């Protein structure tokens, strides 16, 4: 059966590709899951419209991520940590801690988007990278101080 992929599939190919698959695989799995649609001239037109809508959404998402990135560059966070002798920090400051600090400032950033190169185990000032979108990355200042 000839189908058009709506979404990229690891084994079959990229979105928009026309491929041949077994009838049962297409009718029982790919088409109901909206991964593919049956090949026809009208489905090619539908796919073209879906691509336009998807591109517009990607542009909108990227612009909003860039705006959020500009706002985040101005933000400075302060993490108060417990310290022992010689100002050694108990534990580490994690991406979850940074995410919680950002939530307090009004930014809802998932901890998976916060990129820590090394564990933060000392007092000081750090520049933390935040990946907001595949092409949009920004940084936030983090001050780690005594409690």
N, C-alpha and C positions, 0 to 999 in steps of 0.2 A: 504494500500500500504506500502511496506517495503522500508525504505529509510536509507541512511547513512548521519549523520550530518557532514557537513564540518566545521561548526563554532558552538561554544557553543550556546545553546538556553535556555533561562530562564525556559521555561515550559517543553521542550522536553529532554534536557540533554546536556552532554558535546560533544565536537567535537570527531568524530570517533564512536559515539554510533549508534547502529542499532535499529531503532524504527518503530512502525507501526502507520500510520496516515491516515486520510481520503484522498481518491484520489484527490479530488478537492483542498484540502489544500496543498498537495504536488505539484501538477501540476500547480496551479495558484499562489502560493505564495513562498513556500520553494525552489523549483528548479529554477524558474526565478531569485530569489534574491541571488542565489548561496549559500544559507544556507545549502542546502542538495542536494544529488544526489540519483537517483534511485539505489536500491540495486542490485548488480550483482558481479560476481567474478572479472570482469575487473575494476569495480568501486572501489573495495577493493584495487587493485593494484595502481590505480590512487591516492587514498587517502593516501596510504603508501608513494608514491613519494612526494605528497604535504606536508606530515608531515616532511619528510627529508629536503625539501626546507625551510619550516617554521622554523625548529630547527636551520638550518645553518644561517638563517636571524636573529634569536633571538641571537645567539652567536655573530654574527658580531655587532649587535646593542649594546649588552652588553659591548663588548670590546671597542667600540667607546665611550660609555658613561663613562667607567672607565678612558679612556684617557682624556676625557673632564673634569672629576672630578679631576684628578691629576693636570690639568692646572688651574682649578678654585681655588684649595686650595692655590695657589700662589698669587691670585688676592686680592687686597685690594681696596675697594671702598670708596669714600668720598662723602657724601651727605651734601650740604650746605643748611641750613634752616634758615628762619627768626625767630628771637627770640625777646621776649618782656622783661618786667621787670624780674629781678632775673633769667635770662637765661631760661625762659619758652618758649618752642617751640610752634609756631602757627601751628596747624594741626598735622598731623602725617606723618611719612615716610612709604609709602605703598609698597606692593610687585610690583606694577606697576612702582614706582619710582626706585626700585632696579633693575627691568628688564631693564629699560631705561639706568641706569648706566652701567649695564653689556653690553648693546648694544654699548655704547660708547667705551668700552674696546675691542669690537670685538666678544663678545659671545652672540648668539641669544637664550636666555632662556625665555620660556613662563612664565608669571606671576603666572600661576597655579602651576608651579613646585617649586616656592619659598615658603618655609614653615616658616611663622612667628608665633611664639608662642603667643606673645602679641604685641599690637600696639606700635610702636616706637615713644614715645612722649617726649624724653629727649635727651640732648646732651650726647655723650659717644661713647664707642666702643662696637659693637655688633657682635656676631657670628650668621650668617644667614645660615640655612640649605636649601639645594637645592636638590630635588629628581629628578635625571636624568633618572632613569629607575627603575622598581619595586625593584630590589635588590641593586641599586647603589645610594648612597646618599653622598653628600659632603657638605662642608661648605665654606663660604666666609666671610671675615672680612669687616665690615661696620663701617666707622667713621662718626658720625653725628656731624658736626661742625657749628659754627655761620657763617652766610653769610657775 
